[in-house]
Amino acid sequence: MALSKAMNAKLNEQITNEFYASQLYLAIACMFDDLSLKMLAKLYRKQTEEEREHALKILDYILSVGGKVKLQAIAEPTAKFANVQAAIGAALEHELKVTDQIHALVALAEKDKDYATQSFLRWFVDEQVEEVESQRYLLDVAKMAGDRLLQLEAAVSHLLK
Ligand code: MG
C-alpha cells in the first residue's frame, strides 16, 4: 500500500527532525569538548551518528514503499548552554519532543490504516523509550555530580564501552 500524501510529508519532516537532533548533539559535544569533558563529548558525538542513522532509516523506508523523499533545511541548533546540566537538559527535552513526534506518526498511520508504516514505526517507539531513559539518567548523574565534573566524567565513562 502506498503512503498517504500526509504520511509521506510527515515522514519527510521527521527526517529533518532527526537531522536536527544530530546537529543539536554535535553542538553539545563541541561544548563538552571545549570544557575538556572528553567522555561526555565522545558520548554526544556517538549520539550524533545515531540520529543521522535514524534520519537515513526513515529516508530508506520512504524509498522502499515508493514515496518521495524531500530533504529540507535543518535549523541552526542551540549551541550555548548555561552549564553542563542545562546542555543535558536540552537533550532530554529534545528526546521528549521527538517521542511526541513519533507518537503522532503512529497515530496518523493508524488513522490511515497504514499497517506497514505502523510496523516500521514500532522500532522508533522502542528506541525513544531508550533515548529518553538514557538522557534522564545522564541528567540525574550530572545533577548529583554538580560542579564535580571529573566525577561526572568517570560516571559516564562506562556508557562508552
Ligand atoms: Mg532519533
Backbone and ligand atoms as CSV (ligand in chain L), in Angstrom:
chain,resi,resn,atom,element,x,y,z
A,1,MET,N,N,0.845,-1.208,0.000
A,1,MET,CA,C,0.000,0.000,0.000
A,1,MET,C,C,0.874,1.249,0.000
A,2,ALA,N,N,0.528,2.186,-0.846
A,2,ALA,CA,C,1.336,3.413,-0.933
A,2,ALA,C,C,1.125,4.282,0.305
A,3,LEU,N,N,2.109,5.124,0.552
A,3,LEU,CA,C,1.990,6.083,1.654
A,3,LEU,C,C,0.934,7.121,1.301
A,4,SER,N,N,0.185,7.567,2.287
A,4,SER,CA,C,-0.709,8.704,2.032
A,4,SER,C,C,0.173,9.943,1.851
A,5,LYS,N,N,-0.386,10.936,1.196
A,5,LYS,CA,C,0.361,12.190,0.987
A,5,LYS,C,C,0.780,12.789,2.323
A,6,ALA,N,N,-0.166,12.769,3.277
A,6,ALA,CA,C,0.103,13.353,4.600
A,6,ALA,C,C,1.231,12.584,5.297
A,7,MET,N,N,1.172,11.251,5.210
A,7,MET,CA,C,2.206,10.445,5.873
A,7,MET,C,C,3.564,10.663,5.216
A,8,ASN,N,N,3.572,10.724,3.910
A,8,ASN,CA,C,4.831,10.980,3.190
A,8,ASN,C,C,5.438,12.309,3.655
A,9,ALA,N,N,4.601,13.339,3.755
A,9,ALA,CA,C,5.086,14.661,4.184
A,9,ALA,C,C,5.604,14.618,5.622
A,10,LYS,N,N,4.867,13.911,6.477
A,10,LYS,CA,C,5.256,13.837,7.894
A,10,LYS,C,C,6.558,13.045,8.064
A,11,LEU,N,N,6.744,12.013,7.263
A,11,LEU,CA,C,7.994,11.241,7.351
A,11,LEU,C,C,9.176,12.088,6.873
A,12,ASN,N,N,8.935,12.897,5.826
A,12,ASN,CA,C,9.993,13.818,5.377
A,12,ASN,C,C,10.350,14.810,6.488
A,13,GLU,N,N,9.312,15.275,7.172
A,13,GLU,CA,C,9.535,16.200,8.294
A,13,GLU,C,C,10.359,15.521,9.394
A,14,GLN,N,N,10.062,14.233,9.617
A,14,GLN,CA,C,10.770,13.515,10.677
A,14,GLN,C,C,12.242,13.302,10.330
A,15,ILE,N,N,12.539,13.175,9.037
A,15,ILE,CA,C,13.950,13.104,8.619
A,15,ILE,C,C,14.649,14.377,9.095
A,16,THR,N,N,14.020,15.518,8.857
A,16,THR,CA,C,14.585,16.813,9.276
A,16,THR,C,C,14.741,16.865,10.800
A,17,ASN,N,N,13.716,16.379,11.518
A,17,ASN,CA,C,13.778,16.386,12.987
A,17,ASN,C,C,14.950,15.552,13.504
A,18,GLU,N,N,15.197,14.422,12.850
A,18,GLU,CA,C,16.298,13.554,13.288
A,18,GLU,C,C,17.657,14.207,12.961
A,19,PHE,N,N,17.735,14.843,11.807
A,19,PHE,CA,C,18.979,15.558,11.467
A,19,PHE,C,C,19.203,16.729,12.429
A,20,TYR,N,N,18.111,17.371,12.822
A,20,TYR,CA,C,18.248,18.466,13.791
A,20,TYR,C,C,18.812,17.915,15.112
A,21,ALA,N,N,18.281,16.777,15.543
A,21,ALA,CA,C,18.777,16.156,16.781
A,21,ALA,C,C,20.278,15.876,16.644
A,22,SER,N,N,20.672,15.399,15.474
A,22,SER,CA,C,22.082,15.122,15.216
A,22,SER,C,C,22.918,16.399,15.364
A,23,GLN,N,N,22.421,17.488,14.807
A,23,GLN,CA,C,23.117,18.775,14.898
A,23,GLN,C,C,23.183,19.276,16.341
A,24,LEU,N,N,22.055,19.132,17.046
A,24,LEU,CA,C,21.999,19.578,18.441
A,24,LEU,C,C,23.032,18.816,19.274
A,25,TYR,N,N,23.114,17.494,19.066
A,25,TYR,CA,C,24.070,16.702,19.834
A,25,TYR,C,C,25.510,17.039,19.461
A,26,LEU,N,N,25.718,17.405,18.212
A,26,LEU,CA,C,27.063,17.799,17.801
A,26,LEU,C,C,27.452,19.112,18.502
A,27,ALA,N,N,26.501,20.040,18.585
A,27,ALA,CA,C,26.751,21.311,19.288
A,27,ALA,C,C,27.062,21.045,20.761
A,28,ILE,N,N,26.300,20.130,21.356
A,28,ILE,CA,C,26.524,19.792,22.769
A,28,ILE,C,C,27.900,19.121,22.924
A,29,ALA,N,N,28.241,18.242,22.003
A,29,ALA,CA,C,29.549,17.575,22.043
A,29,ALA,C,C,30.687,18.599,21.962
A,30,CYS,N,N,30.509,19.609,21.119
A,30,CYS,CA,C,31.539,20.657,20.992
A,30,CYS,C,C,31.689,21.438,22.284
A,31,MET,N,N,30.555,21.735,22.924
A,31,MET,CA,C,30.620,22.455,24.199
A,31,MET,C,C,31.386,21.623,25.229
A,32,PHE,N,N,31.084,20.325,25.284
A,32,PHE,CA,C,31.779,19.456,26.242
A,32,PHE,C,C,33.262,19.359,25.907
A,33,ASP,N,N,33.571,19.302,24.641
A,33,ASP,CA,C,34.973,19.245,24.234
A,33,ASP,C,C,35.696,20.521,24.663
A,34,ASP,N,N,35.023,21.649,24.486
A,34,ASP,CA,C,35.560,22.954,24.917
A,34,ASP,C,C,35.907,22.950,26.396
A,35,LEU,N,N,35.088,22.255,27.172
A,35,LEU,CA,C,35.289,22.208,28.628
A,35,LEU,C,C,36.245,21.079,29.019
A,36,SER,N,N,36.836,20.423,28.009
A,36,SER,CA,C,37.730,19.275,28.232
A,36,SER,C,C,37.027,18.104,28.915
A,37,LEU,N,N,35.724,18.004,28.681
A,37,LEU,CA,C,34.970,16.862,29.192
A,37,LEU,C,C,34.904,15.828,28.061
A,38,LYS,N,N,36.016,15.104,27.922
A,38,LYS,CA,C,36.189,14.239,26.755
A,38,LYS,C,C,35.206,13.075,26.698
A,39,MET,N,N,34.868,12.534,27.860
A,39,MET,CA,C,33.924,11.400,27.885
A,39,MET,C,C,32.540,11.833,27.422
A,40,LEU,N,N,32.077,12.936,27.988
A,40,LEU,CA,C,30.764,13.445,27.594
A,40,LEU,C,C,30.763,13.845,26.119
A,41,ALA,N,N,31.855,14.455,25.684
A,41,ALA,CA,C,31.956,14.865,24.280
A,41,ALA,C,C,31.847,13.640,23.375
A,42,LYS,N,N,32.534,12.578,23.769
A,42,LYS,CA,C,32.529,11.355,22.974
A,42,LYS,C,C,31.125,10.723,22.933
A,43,LEU,N,N,30.475,10.776,24.081
A,43,LEU,CA,C,29.126,10.209,24.197
A,43,LEU,C,C,28.146,10.926,23.263
A,44,TYR,N,N,28.211,12.254,23.249
A,44,TYR,CA,C,27.284,13.021,22.412
A,44,TYR,C,C,27.684,12.956,20.935
A,45,ARG,N,N,28.974,12.779,20.682
A,45,ARG,CA,C,29.409,12.629,19.297
A,45,ARG,C,C,28.851,11.310,18.732
A,46,LYS,N,N,28.850,10.289,19.583
A,46,LYS,CA,C,28.288,8.996,19.197
A,46,LYS,C,C,26.787,9.144,18.918
A,47,GLN,N,N,26.131,9.914,19.770
A,47,GLN,CA,C,24.695,10.156,19.623
A,47,GLN,C,C,24.382,10.876,18.305
A,48,THR,N,N,25.298,11.764,17.925
A,48,THR,CA,C,25.165,12.481,16.651
A,48,THR,C,C,25.028,11.494,15.493
A,49,GLU,N,N,25.886,10.475,15.504
A,49,GLU,CA,C,25.862,9.462,14.450
A,49,GLU,C,C,24.563,8.662,14.478
A,50,GLU,N,N,24.121,8.347,15.696
A,50,GLU,CA,C,22.879,7.569,15.832
A,50,GLU,C,C,21.682,8.311,15.240
A,51,GLU,N,N,21.626,9.614,15.504
A,51,GLU,CA,C,20.494,10.413,14.998
A,51,GLU,C,C,20.517,10.482,13.480
A,52,ARG,N,N,21.711,10.565,12.934
A,52,ARG,CA,C,21.855,10.556,11.483
A,52,ARG,C,C,21.345,9.225,10.907
A,53,GLU,N,N,21.669,8.147,11.623
A,53,GLU,CA,C,21.168,6.827,11.201
A,53,GLU,C,C,19.642,6.770,11.255
A,54,HIS,N,N,19.063,7.403,12.278
A,54,HIS,CA,C,17.592,7.440,12.362
A,54,HIS,C,C,17.012,8.130,11.126
A,55,ALA,N,N,17.617,9.261,10.770
A,55,ALA,CA,C,17.145,10.021,9.603
A,55,ALA,C,C,17.216,9.150,8.346
A,56,LEU,N,N,18.334,8.452,8.192
A,56,LEU,CA,C,18.519,7.634,6.992
A,56,LEU,C,C,17.597,6.423,6.969
A,57,LYS,N,N,17.283,5.917,8.156
A,57,LYS,CA,C,16.366,4.780,8.264
A,57,LYS,C,C,14.982,5.185,7.720
A,58,ILE,N,N,14.561,6.385,8.078
A,58,ILE,CA,C,13.251,6.879,7.609
A,58,ILE,C,C,13.311,7.145,6.105
A,59,LEU,N,N,14.407,7.729,5.681
A,59,LEU,CA,C,14.604,8.001,4.247
A,59,LEU,C,C,14.525,6.694,3.436
A,60,ASP,N,N,15.206,5.671,3.918
A,60,ASP,CA,C,15.192,4.383,3.217
A,60,ASP,C,C,13.788,3.779,3.192
A,61,TYR,N,N,13.060,3.973,4.280
A,61,TYR,CA,C,11.692,3.431,4.324
A,61,TYR,C,C,10.804,4.122,3.285
A,62,ILE,N,N,10.899,5.445,3.221
A,62,ILE,CA,C,10.100,6.189,2.227
A,62,ILE,C,C,10.389,5.642,0.827
A,63,LEU,N,N,11.683,5.469,0.540
A,63,LEU,CA,C,12.067,4.956,-0.787
A,63,LEU,C,C,11.534,3.541,-1.015
A,64,SER,N,N,11.586,2.729,0.029
A,64,SER,CA,C,11.208,1.321,-0.140
A,64,SER,C,C,9.717,1.146,-0.396
A,65,VAL,N,N,8.907,2.099,0.030
A,65,VAL,CA,C,7.465,1.978,-0.230
A,65,VAL,C,C,7.021,2.897,-1.375
A,66,GLY,N,N,8.002,3.392,-2.122
A,66,GLY,CA,C,7.673,4.178,-3.315
A,66,GLY,C,C,7.242,5.601,-3.043
A,67,GLY,N,N,7.571,6.103,-1.851
A,67,GLY,CA,C,7.259,7.506,-1.541
A,67,GLY,C,C,8.314,8.430,-2.129
A,68,LYS,N,N,8.123,9.712,-1.881
A,68,LYS,CA,C,9.067,10.709,-2.395
A,68,LYS,C,C,9.836,11.332,-1.232
A,69,VAL,N,N,11.169,11.274,-1.340
A,69,VAL,CA,C,11.999,11.916,-0.319
A,69,VAL,C,C,12.186,13.377,-0.684
A,70,LYS,N,N,11.928,14.249,0.312
A,70,LYS,CA,C,12.202,15.667,0.093
A,70,LYS,C,C,13.012,16.172,1.282
A,71,LEU,N,N,14.279,16.458,1.010
A,71,LEU,CA,C,15.135,16.951,2.095
A,71,LEU,C,C,14.882,18.428,2.313
A,72,GLN,N,N,14.856,18.815,3.581
A,72,GLN,CA,C,14.547,20.194,3.945
A,72,GLN,C,C,15.701,20.821,4.717
A,73,ALA,N,N,15.626,22.136,4.875
A,73,ALA,CA,C,16.660,22.852,5.636
A,73,ALA,C,C,16.636,22.403,7.095
A,74,ILE,N,N,17.802,22.327,7.677
A,74,ILE,CA,C,17.912,21.960,9.096
A,74,ILE,C,C,18.208,23.230,9.885
A,75,ALA,N,N,17.402,23.485,10.893
A,75,ALA,CA,C,17.570,24.715,11.681
A,75,ALA,C,C,18.899,24.697,12.444
A,76,GLU,N,N,19.421,25.892,12.678
A,76,GLU,CA,C,20.656,26.004,13.461
A,76,GLU,C,C,20.375,25.548,14.890
A,77,PRO,N,N,21.202,24.652,15.411
A,77,PRO,CA,C,20.924,24.181,16.774
A,77,PRO,C,C,21.349,25.197,17.832
A,78,THR,N,N,20.687,25.149,18.966
A,78,THR,CA,C,21.128,25.933,20.115
A,78,THR,C,C,22.519,25.436,20.487
A,79,ALA,N,N,23.453,26.350,20.674
A,79,ALA,CA,C,24.816,25.909,20.954
A,79,ALA,C,C,25.331,26.429,22.296
A,80,LYS,N,N,24.572,27.335,22.898
A,80,LYS,CA,C,25.036,27.923,24.166
A,80,LYS,C,C,24.143,27.472,25.310
A,81,PHE,N,N,24.771,26.889,26.302
A,81,PHE,CA,C,24.026,26.437,27.467
A,81,PHE,C,C,24.733,26.971,28.713
A,82,ALA,N,N,23.940,27.275,29.736
A,82,ALA,CA,C,24.490,27.893,30.944
A,82,ALA,C,C,25.525,26.986,31.616
A,83,ASN,N,N,25.269,25.699,31.589
A,83,ASN,CA,C,26.189,24.756,32.227
A,83,ASN,C,C,25.947,23.353,31.666
A,84,VAL,N,N,26.686,22.398,32.191
A,84,VAL,CA,C,26.596,21.014,31.710
A,84,VAL,C,C,25.183,20.466,31.893
A,85,GLN,N,N,24.593,20.760,33.050
A,85,GLN,CA,C,23.250,20.249,33.333
A,85,GLN,C,C,22.232,20.807,32.341
A,86,ALA,N,N,22.398,22.077,31.981
A,86,ALA,CA,C,21.470,22.704,31.029
A,86,ALA,C,C,21.590,22.065,29.645
A,87,ALA,N,N,22.811,21.723,29.262
A,87,ALA,CA,C,23.017,21.094,27.948
A,87,ALA,C,C,22.356,19.708,27.907
A,88,ILE,N,N,22.568,18.941,28.971
A,88,ILE,CA,C,21.954,17.604,29.012
A,88,ILE,C,C,20.430,17.735,29.120
A,89,GLY,N,N,19.985,18.747,29.863
A,89,GLY,CA,C,18.548,19.011,29.978
A,89,GLY,C,C,17.931,19.310,28.612
A,90,ALA,N,N,18.661,20.035,27.778
A,90,ALA,CA,C,18.169,20.356,26.433
A,90,ALA,C,C,18.062,19.089,25.593
A,91,ALA,N,N,19.014,18.184,25.777
A,91,ALA,CA,C,18.979,16.911,25.049
A,91,ALA,C,C,17.765,16.085,25.481
A,92,LEU,N,N,17.508,16.045,26.777
A,92,LEU,CA,C,16.346,15.307,27.290
A,92,LEU,C,C,15.053,15.917,26.741
A,93,GLU,N,N,14.982,17.225,26.810
A,93,GLU,CA,C,13.793,17.924,26.310
A,93,GLU,C,C,13.561,17.588,24.834
A,94,HIS,N,N,14.652,17.554,24.083
A,94,HIS,CA,C,14.517,17.261,22.665
A,94,HIS,C,C,14.041,15.820,22.435
A,95,GLU,N,N,14.553,14.888,23.214
A,95,GLU,CA,C,14.108,13.493,23.062
A,95,GLU,C,C,12.631,13.331,23.407
A,96,LEU,N,N,12.166,14.102,24.392
A,96,LEU,CA,C,10.737,14.048,24.743
A,96,LEU,C,C,9.897,14.574,23.580
A,97,LYS,N,N,10.422,15.607,22.928
A,97,LYS,CA,C,9.737,16.182,21.774
A,97,LYS,C,C,9.695,15.179,20.614
A,98,VAL,N,N,10.831,14.520,20.371
A,98,VAL,CA,C,10.886,13.524,19.298
A,98,VAL,C,C,9.915,12.378,19.596
A,99,THR,N,N,9.821,11.997,20.871
A,99,THR,CA,C,8.874,10.940,21.256
A,99,THR,C,C,7.452,11.334,20.859
A,100,ASP,N,N,7.084,12.578,21.140
A,100,ASP,CA,C,5.747,13.067,20.753
A,100,ASP,C,C,5.579,13.018,19.236
A,101,GLN,N,N,6.635,13.390,18.509
A,101,GLN,CA,C,6.571,13.382,17.039
A,101,GLN,C,C,6.349,11.960,16.515
A,102,ILE,N,N,7.083,11.011,17.094
A,102,ILE,CA,C,6.940,9.613,16.670
A,102,ILE,C,C,5.529,9.103,16.983
A,103,HIS,N,N,5.038,9.460,18.167
A,103,HIS,CA,C,3.689,9.016,18.543
A,103,HIS,C,C,2.635,9.607,17.606
A,104,ALA,N,N,2.856,10.842,17.180
A,104,ALA,CA,C,1.918,11.482,16.241
A,104,ALA,C,C,1.947,10.736,14.896
A,105,LEU,N,N,3.130,10.266,14.503
A,105,LEU,CA,C,3.242,9.495,13.257
A,105,LEU,C,C,2.476,8.166,13.376
A,106,VAL,N,N,2.610,7.526,14.527
A,106,VAL,CA,C,1.892,6.262,14.755
A,106,VAL,C,C,0.381,6.508,14.682
A,107,ALA,N,N,-0.064,7.597,15.307
A,107,ALA,CA,C,-1.499,7.919,15.302
A,107,ALA,C,C,-1.990,8.123,13.867
A,108,LEU,N,N,-1.182,8.789,13.064
A,108,LEU,CA,C,-1.557,9.027,11.660
A,108,LEU,C,C,-1.584,7.701,10.883
A,109,ALA,N,N,-0.609,6.846,11.137
A,109,ALA,CA,C,-0.560,5.549,10.456
A,109,ALA,C,C,-1.776,4.700,10.824
A,110,GLU,N,N,-2.221,4.832,12.071
A,110,GLU,CA,C,-3.418,4.091,12.499
A,110,GLU,C,C,-4.656,4.647,11.806
A,111,LYS,N,N,-4.724,5.958,11.726
A,111,LYS,CA,C,-5.857,6.617,11.069
A,111,LYS,C,C,-5.922,6.218,9.589
A,112,ASP,N,N,-4.736,6.143,8.968
A,112,ASP,CA,C,-4.636,5.764,7.544
A,112,ASP,C,C,-4.846,4.261,7.305
A,113,LYS,N,N,-4.910,3.486,8.387
A,113,LYS,CA,C,-4.875,2.015,8.289
A,113,LYS,C,C,-3.645,1.583,7.475
A,114,ASP,N,N,-2.529,2.277,7.733
A,114,ASP,CA,C,-1.258,2.011,7.037
A,114,ASP,C,C,-0.446,1.061,7.927
A,115,TYR,N,N,-0.681,-0.232,7.733
A,115,TYR,CA,C,-0.089,-1.233,8.631
A,115,TYR,C,C,1.425,-1.355,8.462
A,116,ALA,N,N,1.908,-1.162,7.242
A,116,ALA,CA,C,3.355,-1.253,7.003
A,116,ALA,C,C,4.091,-0.158,7.787
A,117,THR,N,N,3.554,1.069,7.730
A,117,THR,CA,C,4.215,2.173,8.439
A,117,THR,C,C,4.084,2.008,9.953
A,118,GLN,N,N,2.954,1.479,10.385
A,118,GLN,CA,C,2.806,1.201,11.826
A,118,GLN,C,C,3.899,0.244,12.288
A,119,SER,N,N,4.121,-0.798,11.499
A,119,SER,CA,C,5.131,-1.794,11.833
A,119,SER,C,C,6.527,-1.173,11.805
A,120,PHE,N,N,6.786,-0.358,10.785
A,120,PHE,CA,C,8.077,0.322,10.669
A,120,PHE,C,C,8.339,1.220,11.886
A,121,LEU,N,N,7.300,1.912,12.328
A,121,LEU,CA,C,7.481,2.897,13.402
A,121,LEU,C,C,7.682,2.268,14.779
A,122,ARG,N,N,7.324,0.989,14.879
A,122,ARG,CA,C,7.457,0.324,16.179
A,122,ARG,C,C,8.895,0.415,16.717
A,123,TRP,N,N,9.870,0.236,15.830
A,123,TRP,CA,C,11.286,0.327,16.227
A,123,TRP,C,C,11.579,1.693,16.841
A,124,PHE,N,N,11.008,2.743,16.243
A,124,PHE,CA,C,11.250,4.099,16.737
A,124,PHE,C,C,10.572,4.343,18.089
A,125,VAL,N,N,9.392,3.742,18.263
A,125,VAL,CA,C,8.695,3.867,19.553
A,125,VAL,C,C,9.584,3.296,20.653
A,126,ASP,N,N,10.128,2.096,20.399
A,126,ASP,CA,C,11.008,1.444,21.382
A,126,ASP,C,C,12.304,2.230,21.577
A,127,GLU,N,N,12.853,2.716,20.492
A,127,GLU,CA,C,14.102,3.488,20.535
A,127,GLU,C,C,13.930,4.731,21.412
A,128,GLN,N,N,12.763,5.387,21.289
A,128,GLN,CA,C,12.540,6.611,22.074
A,128,GLN,C,C,12.489,6.323,23.571
A,129,VAL,N,N,11.957,5.162,23.934
A,129,VAL,CA,C,11.947,4.796,25.361
A,129,VAL,C,C,13.388,4.760,25.869
A,130,GLU,N,N,14.267,4.147,25.085
A,130,GLU,CA,C,15.689,4.060,25.462
A,130,GLU,C,C,16.365,5.422,25.480
A,131,GLU,N,N,16.088,6.235,24.459
A,131,GLU,CA,C,16.739,7.557,24.340
A,131,GLU,C,C,16.362,8.450,25.529
A,132,VAL,N,N,15.070,8.452,25.852
A,132,VAL,CA,C,14.611,9.286,26.972
A,132,VAL,C,C,15.222,8.776,28.271
A,133,GLU,N,N,15.233,7.460,28.433
A,133,GLU,CA,C,15.805,6.879,29.654
A,133,GLU,C,C,17.277,7.263,29.791
A,134,SER,N,N,18.042,7.174,28.711
A,134,SER,CA,C,19.479,7.436,28.837
A,134,SER,C,C,19.765,8.921,29.083
A,135,GLN,N,N,18.973,9.820,28.470
A,135,GLN,CA,C,19.186,11.251,28.744
A,135,GLN,C,C,18.767,11.596,30.174
A,136,ARG,N,N,17.703,10.947,30.636
A,136,ARG,CA,C,17.235,11.195,32.004
A,136,ARG,C,C,18.287,10.714,33.001
A,137,TYR,N,N,18.894,9.568,32.712
A,137,TYR,CA,C,19.949,9.033,33.572
A,137,TYR,C,C,21.132,10.002,33.614
A,138,LEU,N,N,21.549,10.475,32.438
A,138,LEU,CA,C,22.679,11.410,32.369
A,138,LEU,C,C,22.398,12.680,33.164
A,139,LEU,N,N,21.170,13.186,33.029
A,139,LEU,CA,C,20.810,14.415,33.745
A,139,LEU,C,C,20.823,14.181,35.257
A,140,ASP,N,N,20.301,13.043,35.690
A,140,ASP,CA,C,20.314,12.718,37.124
A,140,ASP,C,C,21.745,12.668,37.649
A,141,VAL,N,N,22.621,11.986,36.910
A,141,VAL,CA,C,24.019,11.848,37.343
A,141,VAL,C,C,24.695,13.221,37.342
A,142,ALA,N,N,24.397,14.036,36.331
A,142,ALA,CA,C,25.000,15.375,36.240
A,142,ALA,C,C,24.541,16.249,37.404
A,143,LYS,N,N,23.272,16.097,37.780
A,143,LYS,CA,C,22.761,16.865,38.923
A,143,LYS,C,C,23.444,16.423,40.221
A,144,MET,N,N,23.631,15.113,40.366
A,144,MET,CA,C,24.296,14.598,41.567
A,144,MET,C,C,25.745,15.068,41.626
A,145,ALA,N,N,26.394,15.102,40.468
A,145,ALA,CA,C,27.807,15.485,40.432
A,145,ALA,C,C,27.977,16.986,40.688
A,146,GLY,N,N,26.977,17.781,40.299
A,146,GLY,CA,C,27.070,19.230,40.499
A,146,GLY,C,C,28.285,19.801,39.802
A,147,ASP,N,N,29.145,20.463,40.561
A,147,ASP,CA,C,30.359,21.063,39.986
A,147,ASP,C,C,31.510,20.068,39.877
A,148,ARG,N,N,31.334,18.888,40.432
A,148,ARG,CA,C,32.428,17.893,40.408
A,148,ARG,C,C,32.404,17.162,39.063
A,149,LEU,N,N,32.862,17.879,38.049
A,149,LEU,CA,C,32.713,17.388,36.677
A,149,LEU,C,C,33.592,16.178,36.370
A,150,LEU,N,N,34.701,16.050,37.084
A,150,LEU,CA,C,35.548,14.871,36.865
A,150,LEU,C,C,34.834,13.609,37.338
A,151,GLN,N,N,34.051,13.759,38.399
A,151,GLN,CA,C,33.251,12.625,38.876
A,151,GLN,C,C,32.198,12.257,37.839
A,152,LEU,N,N,31.635,13.280,37.220
A,152,LEU,CA,C,30.640,13.037,36.169
A,152,LEU,C,C,31.296,12.304,35.000
A,153,GLU,N,N,32.484,12.739,34.626
A,153,GLU,CA,C,33.220,12.081,33.537
A,153,GLU,C,C,33.454,10.600,33.847
A,154,ALA,N,N,33.847,10.342,35.083
A,154,ALA,CA,C,34.108,8.956,35.489
A,154,ALA,C,C,32.814,8.151,35.443
A,155,ALA,N,N,31.726,8.787,35.876
A,155,ALA,CA,C,30.434,8.083,35.947
A,155,ALA,C,C,29.916,7.736,34.540
A,156,VAL,N,N,30.178,8.584,33.560
A,156,VAL,CA,C,29.640,8.305,32.221
A,156,VAL,C,C,30.582,7.437,31.376
A,157,SER,N,N,31.812,7.267,31.855
A,157,SER,CA,C,32.789,6.554,31.013
A,157,SER,C,C,32.341,5.119,30.715
A,158,HIS,N,N,31.593,4.512,31.641
A,158,HIS,CA,C,31.153,3.129,31.399
A,158,HIS,C,C,30.122,3.041,30.265
A,159,LEU,N,N,29.480,4.155,29.966
A,159,LEU,CA,C,28.480,4.157,28.887
A,159,LEU,C,C,29.120,4.066,27.507
A,160,LEU,N,N,30.433,4.306,27.466
A,160,LEU,CA,C,31.125,4.304,26.169
A,160,LEU,C,C,31.690,2.942,25.809
A,161,LYS,N,N,31.557,1.990,26.729
A,161,LYS,CA,C,32.153,0.669,26.449
A,161,LYS,C,C,31.249,-0.167,25.565
L,1,MG,MG,MG,16.367,9.914,16.940
